[in-house]
């Protein structure tokens, strides 16, 4: 999630919230759950019951039984796991039914759907540079999760949440490529197309079978700036036709880079063994 840090004098911090079609639960040792049942419904279907045996890991036991959803170990915290509906659209839902294991997880019966609940995933100090942007990575995020932010003033009063937004792009480890397009007079060019086309798959990744070869596009803003979200480790052909720019560049394995920092291969050719 990326946004401007808004340097207004009455903004001290931002809080970042996530909502999903599912729930985040606290782990309990498998032995605490022995013989206990967890009942739930997914997408308003029939009730499903998971019976814990006291030895199998919680996530594994849920996934061995559950249909229409899946449990995930949190990558951000060893203390939490998720149960999500496979339907992550607006009409997806997960209903927790009153059952012994539910109370052991410290949860109450309820129906969860898109944007009905949220939880805090980060707090960020406001910046003083009006051009500064901030990117908050969410290791447990998926494209269909929703995010919102609030602001805190210096008295710690919290604003209303912003509208919940889904990710506009997701491809695993990504790099935000930014730049500014100007003409030979130094004038910034608005509404200019910037295009990136895949040339080489990630250098050290098994993701190559999942990477689309379709070009990605964006337009420069009123100030000539542009931002492209690209997969780390790839080589792309970066084109800005309005100024005759066309270069093959390596996308670094970091979250953000300015286009002038990239090494350009001016005479790139496909290796013969690729044909």
Buried (B, 14 or more C-beta within 10 A) or exposed (E): BBBEBBEEEEBBBBBBBBBBBBBBBEBBEBEBBEEBBBBBBBBEBEEBEBBBEEEEBBBEBBBEEBEBBBBBBBEEEEEBBBBBBBBBEEEBBBBBBEBEBBEBBEBEEBEBBBBEBBEEBBEBEBBEEEEEBBEBEBEBBBEBBBBBBBBBBEEEEEEEBBEBEBBEEEBEBBBBBBBBBEEEEEEBBEEBBBBBBBBBBBEEBEBEEEBEEEEBEBEBBEEBBBBBBBBBBBBBBBBBEBEEBEBBBBBBEEEBBEBEEBEEBEEBEEEEEEE
